[in-house]
Amino acid sequence: MPQLSLKASHAPVKAYYRELAALAQANAHNEGNLRTAFEALLKTCARQFEWTLVPEYPLTRTGRHPLRADAALLDAFNLPRAYWEAKDNHDDLDADLCPV
């Protein structure tokens, strides 16, 4: 299994942290604002595996209304290799992941 080659000193990581700092300075801490910065970093990482980042990826569920992941990483055969759901510090992960 190939491993991601990414270090804190790499340009995409530095760009990600610069973007986060700029958003923090603008008091833009919500999920939608942070999403763009992380999506750019994730897209760069996906290229190492020749995967494609597909935003707003539909998740079909038989007999239920469809859901959308914030993104999926697809391989050369268009098979999902990973899903991404953006979260921020204000989200309640327990409630989001384990609804009653």
C-alpha positions in Angstrom: 0.0 0.0 0.0 1.5 3.4 -1.0 2.0 6.0 1.7 1.4 9.7 1.5 4.5 11.8 1.3 3.7 15.0 3.1 5.6 17.0 5.6 4.9 20.3 7.4 7.6 21.9 5.3 6.0 21.1 2.0 4.4 24.0 0.0 0.8 22.7 0.1 0.9 22.4 3.9 2.4 25.8 4.3 -0.3 27.2 2.0 -3.0 25.5 4.0 -1.8 27.1 7.3 -1.4 30.5 5.6 -5.1 30.2 4.5 -6.2 29.1 8.0 -4.3 32.1 9.5 -6.0 34.5 7.0 -9.4 33.0 7.8 -8.8 33.3 11.6 -7.8 36.9 11.2 -11.1 37.5 9.3 -12.9 35.7 12.1 -14.1 33.1 9.6 -14.1 29.9 11.6 -17.1 28.1 10.3 -17.1 24.8 8.3 -17.8 26.4 5.0 -14.8 28.8 5.3 -12.4 26.2 6.5 -13.6 23.7 3.9 -11.9 25.4 0.9 -8.5 25.4 2.5 -8.6 21.8 3.4 -10.1 20.8 0.1 -7.1 22.3 -1.7 -4.7 20.4 0.5 -6.6 17.1 0.1 -6.7 17.6 -3.7 -2.9 17.9 -3.7 -2.5 14.8 -1.6 -4.8 12.8 -3.8 -2.6 13.4 -6.8 0.1 11.3 -5.3 -2.1 8.3 -5.7 -3.6 9.5 -9.0 -7.0 9.8 -7.3 -9.5 12.5 -8.1 -11.3 14.6 -5.5 -15.0 14.9 -6.3 -16.8 17.5 -4.1 -20.4 17.0 -3.0 -20.2 13.2 -3.7 -23.6 11.5 -3.6 -24.1 8.5 -1.3 -27.0 6.5 -2.4 -29.0 4.5 0.2 -31.7 2.1 -0.9 -35.1 3.2 0.2 -33.9 6.4 1.9 -33.1 9.9 0.7 -29.6 10.3 -0.6 -26.8 11.9 1.4 -23.8 13.8 0.1 -20.3 13.6 1.5 -18.4 16.9 1.2 -16.0 15.0 -1.1 -14.8 11.6 -2.1 -11.5 10.5 -3.5 -11.9 8.2 -6.5 -9.3 6.0 -8.0 -8.7 5.4 -11.7 -11.7 3.0 -11.8 -13.9 5.7 -10.2 -14.1 3.6 -7.0 -14.3 5.7 -3.8 -11.2 5.2 -1.8 -12.1 7.7 0.9 -14.8 10.1 1.9 -14.5 13.5 3.6 -17.1 15.3 5.7 -16.0 18.7 6.8 -16.4 19.7 10.5 -15.5 22.7 12.6 -15.0 23.4 16.3 -18.7 24.2 16.7 -20.0 20.8 15.4 -21.1 18.2 17.9 -19.5 15.1 16.5 -21.4 12.7 18.9 -24.7 14.1 17.6 -23.6 14.1 14.0 -22.1 10.6 14.0 -24.6 8.9 16.3 -28.0 10.5 15.9 -30.7 9.3 18.3 
